[in-house]
Amino acid sequence: MSSEHKVVVAVAVARQGQEATLAQRLEEVARASWAEEGVVRYAVHALQDTPGSFMMVEVYSSESAFEAHLATDHVVALIADLPTLVEGDLTVYQGVAEPYSAGPKGRV
């Protein structure tokens, strides 16, 4: 991976009673995202200390790959359904690696 890659970390807390549905939708989006050309990594993790919460760690080859991802049907549909699935707002962090992270253990 290069320092040009865009890294996105998003955290979603399921509304009460929507935990299984949110987990299923996140799996569907992850599987569809793996087929996208600009997606380098797309992983979904359940947060151990916060049941019903999920963290998505996404790595894109570029900003334009991330923008293309946001325009896909599977992401557009998920974003439209977030108000019924997620408590509060989706928390999203975006970053680009610092030059000193170019070593093998500094890469995501």
Secondary structure, DSSP 8 states (H G I E B T S, - for coil): --TT-EEEEEEEEB-TT-HHHHHHHHHHHHHHHHTSTTEEEEEEEE-TTSTTEEEEEEEESSHHHHHHHHTSHHHHHHHHHHHHHBSS--EEEEEE--GGG-STTT--
